[in-house]
Amino acid sequence: MAARSCSPACTPPGRTVRLLEALRSPATTTDLAQALGVTPSAVSPHFGVLRESGLVERERSERQVRYLVTALGLAPLDP
């Protein structure tokens, strides 16, 4: 399996901000995709990059995985 070569720079800034803003409340991939009007498969790769960067974290609750923005991820959102 190839190593990830993508960094937050690979994700367009506007999309990153929209994802982080939407994750102020915990959400599943499906919840977030519906809120943004895209498919879950369009959102999922971004979660990996943001999680590796420490901008979001995930928590498992039974069969669901919820993502939420971390304090580091909130920093660019709050003036």
Secondary structure, DSSP 8 states (H G I E B T S, - for coil): -------GGGS-HHHHHHHHHHTTS-B-HHHHHHHHTS-HHHHHHHHHHHHHTTSEEEEEETTEEEEEE-HHHHTTT--
